[in-house]
Amino acid sequence: MFIRINLDKALAKRKMTTAELSTRIDVPESNISLLKKSVLKDPRLKMIEKICNKLQVSPGELFDYEKENRYKYRIV
């Protein structure tokens, strides 16, 4: 099982950086970067909610579920 995170695509669509998002939602940039790279352990739902509100996306637009990991990143 693998969950792919599409935060980079959502940020690119809005021409926004992780630093800018961090400032706007008051979450450390390091946490956003780790989430973006799919290596953040147990992201808080509150952080996901803030990201969705600021980028005006649903959680389904940020995450994809795949049975096999075809990418180098994984959730640990």
C-alpha positions in Angstrom: 0.0 0.0 0.0 1.3 3.4 -0.9 -0.2 6.9 -0.6 1.3 9.4 -3.0 1.1 13.1 -2.0 0.4 15.6 -4.7 1.2 18.8 -2.8 3.8 19.8 -5.3 1.2 19.9 -8.0 -1.2 21.9 -5.9 1.5 24.4 -5.1 2.6 24.7 -8.7 -0.9 25.3 -9.9 -1.1 28.3 -7.5 2.5 29.4 -8.2 3.2 29.1 -4.4 6.3 27.9 -2.6 6.4 25.8 0.5 7.8 28.8 2.3 4.9 31.0 1.3 2.4 28.3 2.3 4.2 27.8 5.6 3.8 31.5 6.4 0.2 31.6 5.4 -1.0 28.6 7.4 1.5 29.0 10.4 3.0 25.5 10.0 6.8 25.0 10.0 8.2 24.9 6.4 10.1 21.7 7.4 6.9 19.9 8.0 5.4 21.0 4.7 8.6 19.9 2.9 8.6 16.5 4.6 4.9 16.0 3.6 5.6 17.1 0.1 8.4 14.5 -0.1 6.1 11.8 1.4 8.4 11.2 4.3 6.5 12.9 7.1 5.3 10.4 9.7 1.7 10.7 10.7 0.8 14.2 9.4 -1.7 15.9 11.6 -5.2 16.3 10.3 -5.2 19.9 11.4 -2.2 20.6 9.1 -3.9 18.8 6.2 -7.1 20.9 6.9 -5.1 24.1 6.8 -3.4 23.2 3.6 -6.7 22.2 1.9 -8.3 25.5 3.1 -5.4 27.7 1.9 -5.0 25.9 -1.5 -8.8 25.4 -1.9 -8.5 21.7 -2.6 -10.0 18.6 -1.1 -7.9 15.9 0.6 -8.6 13.7 -2.3 -6.7 16.1 -4.6 -3.7 16.0 -2.3 -3.5 12.2 -1.9 -3.5 9.2 -4.3 -3.7 5.6 -3.1 -1.9 2.9 -5.0 -1.5 -0.8 -4.2 2.2 -0.8 -5.3 4.9 1.8 -4.6 6.2 2.9 -8.1 8.0 5.9 -6.6 11.1 6.2 -4.5 9.3 7.8 -1.6 7.2 6.0 1.0 5.4 6.7 4.2 7.2 5.3 7.1 
